[in-house]
Amino acid sequence: MNLRYKAPDDFAVRADGRRKIKVIEIVPNQIITQQALENPKVVDGEAVPDPARDILKLVVLERHQATGNVGVGFVRGFGLQRGARASTVAHDAHNVVVVGTNDDDIRFAVRALEEMRGGQVAVA
């Protein structure tokens, strides 16, 4: 694992509540996804996960060249009510992929994967 990121800043999504966010919608039993536009839950100027509406944060971190590249978005369809799930098993690039209900659990999952040098993690 060769990560370079600045948590929590790299995971923040600035929002003022006036603009909708794009949400990836999982299509059950399919590889395809849909897109939805939703009003975000905003706390202290940031869009945050909203498990009550099944809107979770999705973070992808490049882990091979320490580029610091981080992608952050939102996804619906995992059904998590708390915690996070993370994996380095992610076809094609096998980067770190994390979905979670809050940034603390997302960071915890990333650190656990770093310590394990990859794999899969569930945080409850």
Order of alpha helices (4+ residues) and beta strands (2+ residues): beta-beta-beta-beta-beta-beta-beta-beta-alpha-beta
